[in-house]
Amino acid sequence: MSLTPDRLDRFARHIVLPELGGAGQVALTKAHVVLIGCGGIGSPALQYLAAAGIGRLTLIDDDVVEASNLQRQTIFTEAEIGRPKAEAAADWVARFDPQVEARAAIVRVGGDNAARVLGGDATLVLDGCDNFATRLAVSDACVALGIPLTSAAVGRFQGQVGNFAGHLAGQPCYRCWVGDAFDAEDCDTCASDGVLGAMVGMVGAFAAMSAIRIILQGHAALGDPQWGMLQLFDGLAPSLRTIRVPKDGTCKACSGQG
């Protein structure tokens, strides 16, 4: 696959990077990313994935745009209040770059439908949803389908981003990190705890960078997925530290993967 002159011009600042180059840009163009959640994390992640030239995006969210979202969910405007977020997000992509294919799926992901909703042809799943039950359902489905997962979360001024490949021998999944206690619907929300728009913007952009690392493995020097390395952000300090998530030999999702 080659890039047309207009695409070469659009992604020129990527292509001149020796760590990415033309081969890396082609890999981005061929990629299919499934984005879970088009909210605070999903909005900036979507913007940078689309800007990177990701070829296909499946946008999954069952919520609608509310006025309180506009403080951090940067792809929406007042005119879109009341619209399904996934549809509004797909429209944003179409305006930004018509050559990026974006499909909206207005559905809530759970253990009963995660594998079907994610499908089997995704390059990776980027999960920026707001509850543990969905996160664990998505992670389990990724392990079962053999799809890499970029997981990103924010709680007040704390954020975390990590790449997981629990389907690979010796690699942990997201469930290895959080365990089984959060399978039920839960818990704290940004409506009750509050959230700073710039904080989710930082985490969402970093999640897009982490997803790009997965896509570029084998194609560019930037392609080190850093499986199981969780990046922890403290927005108050501020600081960033990295921890390695060990594989849980008793994990009900990935322990059979080696």
ChimeraX commands (.cxc) that place a marker at each C-alpha (Angstrom):
marker #1 position 0.00,0.00,0.00 radius 0.5
marker #1 position 1.31,3.45,-0.88 radius 0.5
marker #1 position 0.25,6.90,0.27 radius 0.5
marker #1 position -1.18,9.37,-2.23 radius 0.5
marker #1 position 0.53,12.77,-2.61 radius 0.5
marker #1 position -2.10,14.54,-0.51 radius 0.5
marker #1 position -1.69,11.98,2.30 radius 0.5
marker #1 position 2.09,12.28,2.10 radius 0.5
marker #1 position 1.69,16.01,2.59 radius 0.5
marker #1 position -0.77,15.62,5.45 radius 0.5
marker #1 position 1.49,13.22,7.38 radius 0.5
marker #1 position 4.83,14.72,6.38 radius 0.5
marker #1 position 5.82,15.49,9.99 radius 0.5
marker #1 position 5.29,11.84,10.86 radius 0.5
marker #1 position 7.15,10.49,7.87 radius 0.5
marker #1 position 10.31,12.52,8.51 radius 0.5
marker #1 position 10.60,10.99,11.98 radius 0.5
marker #1 position 13.18,8.18,11.68 radius 0.5
marker #1 position 11.37,6.34,14.49 radius 0.5
marker #1 position 8.19,6.22,12.38 radius 0.5
marker #1 position 8.82,6.87,8.69 radius 0.5
marker #1 position 6.74,5.91,5.70 radius 0.5
marker #1 position 6.35,2.27,6.76 radius 0.5
marker #1 position 5.01,3.36,10.12 radius 0.5
marker #1 position 2.52,5.74,8.52 radius 0.5
marker #1 position 1.25,2.99,6.24 radius 0.5
marker #1 position 0.79,0.75,9.29 radius 0.5
marker #1 position -1.31,3.47,10.95 radius 0.5
marker #1 position -3.38,3.81,7.80 radius 0.5
marker #1 position -4.11,0.06,7.78 radius 0.5
marker #1 position -5.03,-0.10,11.48 radius 0.5
marker #1 position -8.51,-0.60,12.93 radius 0.5
marker #1 position -8.96,0.78,16.44 radius 0.5
marker #1 position -12.05,0.09,18.54 radius 0.5
marker #1 position -12.61,2.94,21.01 radius 0.5
marker #1 position -14.70,2.17,24.09 radius 0.5
marker #1 position -16.15,5.43,25.41 radius 0.5
marker #1 position -16.25,8.75,23.57 radius 0.5
marker #1 position -16.12,10.90,26.71 radius 0.5
marker #1 position -13.35,12.62,28.61 radius 0.5
marker #1 position -10.59,10.15,27.73 radius 0.5
marker #1 position -12.12,9.06,24.44 radius 0.5
marker #1 position -12.41,12.57,23.02 radius 0.5
marker #1 position -8.69,13.51,23.01 radius 0.5
marker #1 position -7.69,9.92,22.21 radius 0.5
marker #1 position -9.99,10.00,19.19 radius 0.5
marker #1 position -8.65,13.35,18.05 radius 0.5
marker #1 position -5.05,12.16,18.05 radius 0.5
marker #1 position -5.84,8.76,16.55 radius 0.5
marker #1 position -7.73,10.40,13.70 radius 0.5
marker #1 position -4.98,12.97,13.29 radius 0.5
marker #1 position -2.45,10.13,13.08 radius 0.5
marker #1 position -4.33,8.72,10.09 radius 0.5
marker #1 position -5.75,5.55,11.65 radius 0.5
marker #1 position -7.63,3.93,8.79 radius 0.5
marker #1 position -10.70,2.62,10.64 radius 0.5
marker #1 position -12.31,3.61,13.91 radius 0.5
marker #1 position -15.20,1.89,15.64 radius 0.5
marker #1 position -16.66,4.23,18.26 radius 0.5
marker #1 position -18.67,2.59,21.04 radius 0.5
marker #1 position -20.76,4.55,23.55 radius 0.5
marker #1 position -24.37,4.30,24.71 radius 0.5
marker #1 position -24.55,7.76,26.32 radius 0.5
marker #1 position -25.74,11.13,25.00 radius 0.5
marker #1 position -24.00,14.50,25.13 radius 0.5
marker #1 position -24.86,16.62,28.18 radius 0.5
marker #1 position -23.93,20.20,29.03 radius 0.5
marker #1 position -21.70,19.03,31.87 radius 0.5
marker #1 position -19.61,17.03,29.37 radius 0.5
marker #1 position -18.39,20.09,27.49 radius 0.5
marker #1 position -15.85,21.01,30.18 radius 0.5
marker #1 position -13.66,18.06,29.13 radius 0.5
marker #1 position -15.16,16.18,26.16 radius 0.5
marker #1 position -13.53,18.32,23.53 radius 0.5
marker #1 position -15.13,16.98,20.35 radius 0.5
marker #1 position -18.65,18.11,21.31 radius 0.5
marker #1 position -20.40,21.48,21.20 radius 0.5
marker #1 position -23.60,22.89,22.70 radius 0.5
marker #1 position -25.39,22.15,19.42 radius 0.5
marker #1 position -24.85,18.42,20.04 radius 0.5
marker #1 position -26.40,18.24,23.50 radius 0.5
marker #1 position -28.82,15.32,23.50 radius 0.5
marker #1 position -27.17,13.51,20.59 radius 0.5
marker #1 position -25.67,10.03,21.00 radius 0.5
marker #1 position -21.97,10.52,21.70 radius 0.5
marker #1 position -20.89,7.78,19.30 radius 0.5
marker #1 position -22.78,9.38,16.41 radius 0.5
marker #1 position -21.48,12.88,17.19 radius 0.5
marker #1 position -17.94,11.48,17.46 radius 0.5
marker #1 position -18.22,9.75,14.09 radius 0.5
marker #1 position -19.45,13.02,12.56 radius 0.5
marker #1 position -16.45,14.82,14.07 radius 0.5
marker #1 position -14.11,12.35,12.37 radius 0.5
marker #1 position -15.90,12.81,9.03 radius 0.5
marker #1 position -15.41,16.57,9.23 radius 0.5
marker #1 position -11.81,16.30,10.35 radius 0.5
marker #1 position -10.62,13.71,7.83 radius 0.5
marker #1 position -13.11,12.13,5.42 radius 0.5
marker #1 position -10.57,9.45,4.51 radius 0.5
marker #1 position -10.69,7.97,8.01 radius 0.5
marker #1 position -13.57,5.49,8.24 radius 0.5
marker #1 position -15.53,5.94,11.48 radius 0.5
marker #1 position -18.45,3.73,12.53 radius 0.5
marker #1 position -20.69,4.53,15.50 radius 0.5
marker #1 position -22.05,1.79,17.76 radius 0.5
marker #1 position -24.62,2.95,20.31 radius 0.5
marker #1 position -24.42,0.08,22.73 radius 0.5
marker #1 position -23.38,-0.62,26.31 radius 0.5
marker #1 position -20.65,-3.24,26.50 radius 0.5
marker #1 position -20.95,-5.99,29.10 radius 0.5
marker #1 position -19.95,-9.56,29.68 radius 0.5
marker #1 position -22.88,-10.85,27.60 radius 0.5
marker #1 position -22.01,-8.95,24.41 radius 0.5
marker #1 position -18.38,-7.75,24.61 radius 0.5
marker #1 position -16.92,-10.33,22.24 radius 0.5
marker #1 position -19.65,-9.75,19.65 radius 0.5
marker #1 position -19.42,-5.95,19.87 radius 0.5
marker #1 position -15.62,-5.87,19.59 radius 0.5
marker #1 position -15.54,-8.26,16.65 radius 0.5
marker #1 position -12.43,-10.11,15.58 radius 0.5
marker #1 position -10.63,-7.84,13.12 radius 0.5
marker #1 position -9.50,-4.99,15.39 radius 0.5
marker #1 position -5.82,-4.11,15.52 radius 0.5
marker #1 position -6.39,-3.05,19.12 radius 0.5
marker #1 position -9.03,-1.85,21.56 radius 0.5
marker #1 position -8.59,1.43,23.45 radius 0.5
marker #1 position -10.78,1.46,26.55 radius 0.5
marker #1 position -11.54,4.82,28.11 radius 0.5
marker #1 position -14.88,3.96,29.71 radius 0.5
marker #1 position -15.92,5.05,33.20 radius 0.5
marker #1 position -16.68,1.83,35.08 radius 0.5
marker #1 position -14.83,-1.32,36.13 radius 0.5
marker #1 position -17.52,-3.77,35.05 radius 0.5
marker #1 position -17.22,-2.67,31.43 radius 0.5
marker #1 position -13.42,-2.53,31.63 radius 0.5
marker #1 position -13.22,-6.12,32.85 radius 0.5
marker #1 position -15.73,-7.34,30.25 radius 0.5
marker #1 position -13.70,-5.63,27.52 radius 0.5
marker #1 position -10.42,-7.01,28.84 radius 0.5
marker #1 position -11.77,-10.55,29.05 radius 0.5
marker #1 position -13.10,-10.31,25.50 radius 0.5
marker #1 position -9.76,-9.00,24.24 radius 0.5
marker #1 position -7.98,-11.98,25.79 radius 0.5
marker #1 position -10.48,-14.41,24.26 radius 0.5
marker #1 position -10.27,-12.77,20.82 radius 0.5
marker #1 position -6.50,-12.27,20.86 radius 0.5
marker #1 position -6.73,-8.46,20.59 radius 0.5
marker #1 position -4.28,-6.11,22.35 radius 0.5
marker #1 position -5.79,-3.63,24.81 radius 0.5
marker #1 position -4.83,-0.08,25.72 radius 0.5
marker #1 position -6.53,0.77,29.02 radius 0.5
marker #1 position -6.81,4.36,30.29 radius 0.5
marker #1 position -8.56,5.68,33.40 radius 0.5
marker #1 position -8.83,8.84,35.49 radius 0.5
marker #1 position -10.00,9.35,39.06 radius 0.5
marker #1 position -9.90,12.94,40.23 radius 0.5
marker #1 position -6.21,13.85,39.79 radius 0.5
marker #1 position -4.95,10.30,39.34 radius 0.5
marker #1 position -4.58,8.68,35.94 radius 0.5
marker #1 position -3.30,5.42,34.56 radius 0.5
marker #1 position -2.50,4.09,31.09 radius 0.5
marker #1 position -1.21,0.67,30.14 radius 0.5
marker #1 position -0.98,-1.78,27.25 radius 0.5
marker #1 position -2.06,-5.36,27.89 radius 0.5
marker #1 position -1.73,-8.55,25.87 radius 0.5
marker #1 position -3.12,-11.26,28.11 radius 0.5
marker #1 position -3.59,-13.51,25.10 radius 0.5
marker #1 position 0.20,-13.82,24.78 radius 0.5
marker #1 position 2.13,-16.32,26.85 radius 0.5
marker #1 position 3.58,-14.76,29.98 radius 0.5
marker #1 position 1.81,-11.42,29.55 radius 0.5
marker #1 position -0.74,-10.05,32.08 radius 0.5
marker #1 position -4.21,-8.82,31.24 radius 0.5
marker #1 position -6.10,-5.94,32.82 radius 0.5
marker #1 position -7.87,-8.35,35.19 radius 0.5
marker #1 position -4.45,-9.39,36.54 radius 0.5
marker #1 position -4.11,-5.76,37.70 radius 0.5
marker #1 position -7.52,-5.13,39.31 radius 0.5
marker #1 position -8.71,-8.63,40.19 radius 0.5
marker #1 position -12.31,-9.85,40.29 radius 0.5
marker #1 position -13.82,-7.54,42.91 radius 0.5
marker #1 position -15.15,-4.99,40.39 radius 0.5
marker #1 position -17.12,-7.27,38.06 radius 0.5
marker #1 position -20.38,-5.87,39.45 radius 0.5
marker #1 position -21.66,-2.46,38.42 radius 0.5
marker #1 position -19.95,0.15,40.58 radius 0.5
marker #1 position -18.90,2.76,42.12 radius 0.5
marker #1 position -17.39,6.27,42.03 radius 0.5
marker #1 position -18.12,8.57,39.07 radius 0.5
marker #1 position -16.80,11.92,37.90 radius 0.5
marker #1 position -20.30,13.34,38.56 radius 0.5
marker #1 position -19.82,12.76,42.28 radius 0.5
marker #1 position -16.03,13.11,42.55 radius 0.5
marker #1 position -15.32,15.78,39.95 radius 0.5
marker #1 position -12.67,15.77,37.25 radius 0.5
marker #1 position -10.37,18.38,35.69 radius 0.5
marker #1 position -10.68,18.64,31.92 radius 0.5
marker #1 position -6.95,19.05,31.33 radius 0.5
marker #1 position -6.27,15.91,33.38 radius 0.5
marker #1 position -8.38,13.65,31.18 radius 0.5
marker #1 position -6.92,15.39,28.14 radius 0.5
marker #1 position -3.41,14.43,29.21 radius 0.5
marker #1 position -4.39,10.83,29.92 radius 0.5
marker #1 position -6.37,10.52,26.67 radius 0.5
marker #1 position -3.48,11.84,24.58 radius 0.5
marker #1 position -1.07,9.47,26.33 radius 0.5
marker #1 position -3.46,6.60,25.64 radius 0.5
marker #1 position -3.40,7.47,21.94 radius 0.5
marker #1 position 0.40,7.40,22.07 radius 0.5
marker #1 position 0.32,4.00,23.76 radius 0.5
marker #1 position -2.06,2.67,21.12 radius 0.5
marker #1 position 0.23,3.93,18.37 radius 0.5
marker #1 position 3.09,1.98,19.97 radius 0.5
marker #1 position 1.07,-1.22,19.54 radius 0.5
marker #1 position 0.18,-0.46,15.93 radius 0.5
marker #1 position 3.80,0.27,15.00 radius 0.5
marker #1 position 5.34,-2.89,16.46 radius 0.5
marker #1 position 7.30,-4.55,13.68 radius 0.5
marker #1 position 6.98,-1.49,11.45 radius 0.5
marker #1 position 8.90,1.28,13.18 radius 0.5
marker #1 position 11.41,1.90,15.96 radius 0.5
marker #1 position 8.61,3.46,18.01 radius 0.5
marker #1 position 6.78,0.14,18.07 radius 0.5
marker #1 position 7.56,-1.13,21.57 radius 0.5
marker #1 position 4.16,-1.87,23.16 radius 0.5
marker #1 position 5.63,-2.11,26.68 radius 0.5
marker #1 position 3.15,-4.83,27.66 radius 0.5
marker #1 position 2.10,-4.78,31.29 radius 0.5
marker #1 position 3.91,-1.50,32.07 radius 0.5
marker #1 position 1.37,0.73,33.78 radius 0.5
marker #1 position 1.99,4.48,33.67 radius 0.5
marker #1 position 0.62,6.22,36.78 radius 0.5
marker #1 position -0.04,9.96,36.66 radius 0.5
marker #1 position -0.38,12.22,39.69 radius 0.5
marker #1 position -1.83,15.48,38.45 radius 0.5
marker #1 position -1.38,17.33,41.74 radius 0.5
marker #1 position 2.34,16.71,42.28 radius 0.5
marker #1 position 2.70,16.44,39.24 radius 0.5
marker #1 position 4.56,13.19,38.63 radius 0.5
marker #1 position 4.66,10.09,36.49 radius 0.5
marker #1 position 5.88,6.68,37.58 radius 0.5
marker #1 position 5.86,3.26,35.96 radius 0.5
marker #1 position 5.04,-0.09,37.54 radius 0.5
marker #1 position 5.11,-3.55,36.01 radius 0.5
marker #1 position 1.91,-5.57,36.37 radius 0.5
marker #1 position 2.75,-9.24,37.04 radius 0.5
marker #1 position 0.79,-12.01,35.39 radius 0.5
marker #1 position -1.65,-13.61,37.82 radius 0.5
marker #1 position -1.30,-17.36,37.49 radius 0.5
marker #1 position -4.85,-17.80,38.81 radius 0.5
marker #1 position -6.49,-15.12,36.61 radius 0.5
marker #1 position -9.75,-16.49,35.27 radius 0.5
marker #1 position -9.29,-14.62,32.00 radius 0.5
marker #1 position -5.68,-15.20,30.95 radius 0.5
marker #1 position -4.08,-17.86,33.15 radius 0.5
marker #1 position -4.66,-20.46,30.46 radius 0.5
marker #1 position -2.63,-18.36,28.02 radius 0.5
marker #1 position 0.68,-19.33,29.63 radius 0.5
marker link #1:1,2 radius 0.2
marker link #1:2,3 radius 0.2
marker link #1:3,4 radius 0.2
marker link #1:4,5 radius 0.2
marker link #1:5,6 radius 0.2
marker link #1:6,7 radius 0.2
marker link #1:7,8 radius 0.2
marker link #1:8,9 radius 0.2
marker link #1:9,10 radius 0.2
marker link #1:10,11 radius 0.2
marker link #1:11,12 radius 0.2
marker link #1:12,13 radius 0.2
marker link #1:13,14 radius 0.2
marker link #1:14,15 radius 0.2
marker link #1:15,16 radius 0.2
marker link #1:16,17 radius 0.2
marker link #1:17,18 radius 0.2
marker link #1:18,19 radius 0.2
marker link #1:19,20 radius 0.2
marker link #1:20,21 radius 0.2
marker link #1:21,22 radius 0.2
marker link #1:22,23 radius 0.2
marker link #1:23,24 radius 0.2
marker link #1:24,25 radius 0.2
marker link #1:25,26 radius 0.2
marker link #1:26,27 radius 0.2
marker link #1:27,28 radius 0.2
marker link #1:28,29 radius 0.2
marker link #1:29,30 radius 0.2
marker link #1:30,31 radius 0.2
marker link #1:31,32 radius 0.2
marker link #1:32,33 radius 0.2
marker link #1:33,34 radius 0.2
marker link #1:34,35 radius 0.2
marker link #1:35,36 radius 0.2
marker link #1:36,37 radius 0.2
marker link #1:37,38 radius 0.2
marker link #1:38,39 radius 0.2
marker link #1:39,40 radius 0.2
marker link #1:40,41 radius 0.2
marker link #1:41,42 radius 0.2
marker link #1:42,43 radius 0.2
marker link #1:43,44 radius 0.2
marker link #1:44,45 radius 0.2
marker link #1:45,46 radius 0.2
marker link #1:46,47 radius 0.2
marker link #1:47,48 radius 0.2
marker link #1:48,49 radius 0.2
marker link #1:49,50 radius 0.2
marker link #1:50,51 radius 0.2
marker link #1:51,52 radius 0.2
marker link #1:52,53 radius 0.2
marker link #1:53,54 radius 0.2
marker link #1:54,55 radius 0.2
marker link #1:55,56 radius 0.2
marker link #1:56,57 radius 0.2
marker link #1:57,58 radius 0.2
marker link #1:58,59 radius 0.2
marker link #1:59,60 radius 0.2
marker link #1:60,61 radius 0.2
marker link #1:61,62 radius 0.2
marker link #1:62,63 radius 0.2
marker link #1:63,64 radius 0.2
marker link #1:64,65 radius 0.2
marker link #1:65,66 radius 0.2
marker link #1:66,67 radius 0.2
marker link #1:67,68 radius 0.2
marker link #1:68,69 radius 0.2
marker link #1:69,70 radius 0.2
marker link #1:70,71 radius 0.2
marker link #1:71,72 radius 0.2
marker link #1:72,73 radius 0.2
marker link #1:73,74 radius 0.2
marker link #1:74,75 radius 0.2
marker link #1:75,76 radius 0.2
marker link #1:76,77 radius 0.2
marker link #1:77,78 radius 0.2
marker link #1:78,79 radius 0.2
marker link #1:79,80 radius 0.2
marker link #1:80,81 radius 0.2
marker link #1:81,82 radius 0.2
marker link #1:82,83 radius 0.2
marker link #1:83,84 radius 0.2
marker link #1:84,85 radius 0.2
marker link #1:85,86 radius 0.2
marker link #1:86,87 radius 0.2
marker link #1:87,88 radius 0.2
marker link #1:88,89 radius 0.2
marker link #1:89,90 radius 0.2
marker link #1:90,91 radius 0.2
marker link #1:91,92 radius 0.2
marker link #1:92,93 radius 0.2
marker link #1:93,94 radius 0.2
marker link #1:94,95 radius 0.2
marker link #1:95,96 radius 0.2
marker link #1:96,97 radius 0.2
marker link #1:97,98 radius 0.2
marker link #1:98,99 radius 0.2
marker link #1:99,100 radius 0.2
marker link #1:100,101 radius 0.2
marker link #1:101,102 radius 0.2
marker link #1:102,103 radius 0.2
marker link #1:103,104 radius 0.2
marker link #1:104,105 radius 0.2
marker link #1:105,106 radius 0.2
marker link #1:106,107 radius 0.2
marker link #1:107,108 radius 0.2
marker link #1:108,109 radius 0.2
marker link #1:109,110 radius 0.2
marker link #1:110,111 radius 0.2
marker link #1:111,112 radius 0.2
marker link #1:112,113 radius 0.2
marker link #1:113,114 radius 0.2
marker link #1:114,115 radius 0.2
marker link #1:115,116 radius 0.2
marker link #1:116,117 radius 0.2
marker link #1:117,118 radius 0.2
marker link #1:118,119 radius 0.2
marker link #1:119,120 radius 0.2
marker link #1:120,121 radius 0.2
marker link #1:121,122 radius 0.2
marker link #1:122,123 radius 0.2
marker link #1:123,124 radius 0.2
marker link #1:124,125 radius 0.2
marker link #1:125,126 radius 0.2
marker link #1:126,127 radius 0.2
marker link #1:127,128 radius 0.2
marker link #1:128,129 radius 0.2
marker link #1:129,130 radius 0.2
marker link #1:130,131 radius 0.2
marker link #1:131,132 radius 0.2
marker link #1:132,133 radius 0.2
marker link #1:133,134 radius 0.2
marker link #1:134,135 radius 0.2
marker link #1:135,136 radius 0.2
marker link #1:136,137 radius 0.2
marker link #1:137,138 radius 0.2
marker link #1:138,139 radius 0.2
marker link #1:139,140 radius 0.2
marker link #1:140,141 radius 0.2
marker link #1:141,142 radius 0.2
marker link #1:142,143 radius 0.2
marker link #1:143,144 radius 0.2
marker link #1:144,145 radius 0.2
marker link #1:145,146 radius 0.2
marker link #1:146,147 radius 0.2
marker link #1:147,148 radius 0.2
marker link #1:148,149 radius 0.2
marker link #1:149,150 radius 0.2
marker link #1:150,151 radius 0.2
marker link #1:151,152 radius 0.2
marker link #1:152,153 radius 0.2
marker link #1:153,154 radius 0.2
marker link #1:154,155 radius 0.2
marker link #1:155,156 radius 0.2
marker link #1:156,157 radius 0.2
marker link #1:157,158 radius 0.2
marker link #1:158,159 radius 0.2
marker link #1:159,160 radius 0.2
marker link #1:160,161 radius 0.2
marker link #1:161,162 radius 0.2
marker link #1:162,163 radius 0.2
marker link #1:163,164 radius 0.2
marker link #1:164,165 radius 0.2
marker link #1:165,166 radius 0.2
marker link #1:166,167 radius 0.2
marker link #1:167,168 radius 0.2
marker link #1:168,169 radius 0.2
marker link #1:169,170 radius 0.2
marker link #1:170,171 radius 0.2
marker link #1:171,172 radius 0.2
marker link #1:172,173 radius 0.2
marker link #1:173,174 radius 0.2
marker link #1:174,175 radius 0.2
marker link #1:175,176 radius 0.2
marker link #1:176,177 radius 0.2
marker link #1:177,178 radius 0.2
marker link #1:178,179 radius 0.2
marker link #1:179,180 radius 0.2
marker link #1:180,181 radius 0.2
marker link #1:181,182 radius 0.2
marker link #1:182,183 radius 0.2
marker link #1:183,184 radius 0.2
marker link #1:184,185 radius 0.2
marker link #1:185,186 radius 0.2
marker link #1:186,187 radius 0.2
marker link #1:187,188 radius 0.2
marker link #1:188,189 radius 0.2
marker link #1:189,190 radius 0.2
marker link #1:190,191 radius 0.2
marker link #1:191,192 radius 0.2
marker link #1:192,193 radius 0.2
marker link #1:193,194 radius 0.2
marker link #1:194,195 radius 0.2
marker link #1:195,196 radius 0.2
marker link #1:196,197 radius 0.2
marker link #1:197,198 radius 0.2
marker link #1:198,199 radius 0.2
marker link #1:199,200 radius 0.2
marker link #1:200,201 radius 0.2
marker link #1:201,202 radius 0.2
marker link #1:202,203 radius 0.2
marker link #1:203,204 radius 0.2
marker link #1:204,205 radius 0.2
marker link #1:205,206 radius 0.2
marker link #1:206,207 radius 0.2
marker link #1:207,208 radius 0.2
marker link #1:208,209 radius 0.2
marker link #1:209,210 radius 0.2
marker link #1:210,211 radius 0.2
marker link #1:211,212 radius 0.2
marker link #1:212,213 radius 0.2
marker link #1:213,214 radius 0.2
marker link #1:214,215 radius 0.2
marker link #1:215,216 radius 0.2
marker link #1:216,217 radius 0.2
marker link #1:217,218 radius 0.2
marker link #1:218,219 radius 0.2
marker link #1:219,220 radius 0.2
marker link #1:220,221 radius 0.2
marker link #1:221,222 radius 0.2
marker link #1:222,223 radius 0.2
marker link #1:223,224 radius 0.2
marker link #1:224,225 radius 0.2
marker link #1:225,226 radius 0.2
marker link #1:226,227 radius 0.2
marker link #1:227,228 radius 0.2
marker link #1:228,229 radius 0.2
marker link #1:229,230 radius 0.2
marker link #1:230,231 radius 0.2
marker link #1:231,232 radius 0.2
marker link #1:232,233 radius 0.2
marker link #1:233,234 radius 0.2
marker link #1:234,235 radius 0.2
marker link #1:235,236 radius 0.2
marker link #1:236,237 radius 0.2
marker link #1:237,238 radius 0.2
marker link #1:238,239 radius 0.2
marker link #1:239,240 radius 0.2
marker link #1:240,241 radius 0.2
marker link #1:241,242 radius 0.2
marker link #1:242,243 radius 0.2
marker link #1:243,244 radius 0.2
marker link #1:244,245 radius 0.2
marker link #1:245,246 radius 0.2
marker link #1:246,247 radius 0.2
marker link #1:247,248 radius 0.2
marker link #1:248,249 radius 0.2
marker link #1:249,250 radius 0.2
marker link #1:250,251 radius 0.2
marker link #1:251,252 radius 0.2
marker link #1:252,253 radius 0.2
marker link #1:253,254 radius 0.2
marker link #1:254,255 radius 0.2
marker link #1:255,256 radius 0.2
marker link #1:256,257 radius 0.2
marker link #1:257,258 radius 0.2
view
